[in-house]
Amino acid sequence: MRDHDISQRRACKLVGVDPKTVRRERPPDCAEIRKEMQEIAGKRRRFGYRRIGVLLERKGMSMNHKKLYRIYREEGLSVKKRRGR
């Protein structure tokens, strides 16, 4: 859009994207939450993102479940699989 003489509305319509999503800047993730998630996941290896979210809420760090899951995946956290016998 900046390189060509075309409006933002027209460019978004051509691409098929809502203009509001282009204008909106996502707020940065809090480093404290990531650090706290790493600590909880290190101590409690069997806890998934939902259970970690409950523990974060108890500490006063509440957020949307979708954002929580996104951060959980970006950090590479997952429930460790148990080995068979």
Sequence and secondary structure as in RCSB ss.txt:
>XXXX:A:sequence
MRDHDISQRRACKLVGVDPKTVRRERPPDCAEIRKEMQEIAGKRRRFGYRRIGVLLERKGMSMNHKKLYRIYREE
GLSVKKRRGR
>XXXX:A:secstr
 TTTT  HHHHHHHHT  HHHHH       HHHHHHHHHHHHH TT  HHHHHHHHHHTT    HHHHHHHHHHT
T         
